[in-house]
Amino acid sequence: MPVAEHLGEFTAGLDATWRQMAARMEDSYPAAKVEVVVLADGGRARLSWVFGA
């Protein structure tokens, strides 16, 4: 598989995941507390949510 095709499929998968997550967060509002934490080591972030907060 060519690199451009592989990256296109990978990017599409990431985009679909983010869209699904955003939809779920919207459905849970205002009962959920959503937080994006950027880790101290840099580069990585953690998304967490708590329902019923």
WOPEPE-V754721 format. One record per helix or strand of 3 or more residues. SS is the DSSP state (hx for helix, st for strand). FROM is the first residue (numbers start at 1). TO is the last residue. If there is no record, write none. Layout:
BEGIN
ss=SS from=FROM to=TO
ss=SS from=FROM to=TO
END
This chain:
BEGIN
ss=hx from=3 to=28
ss=st from=32 to=38
ss=st from=45 to=51
END
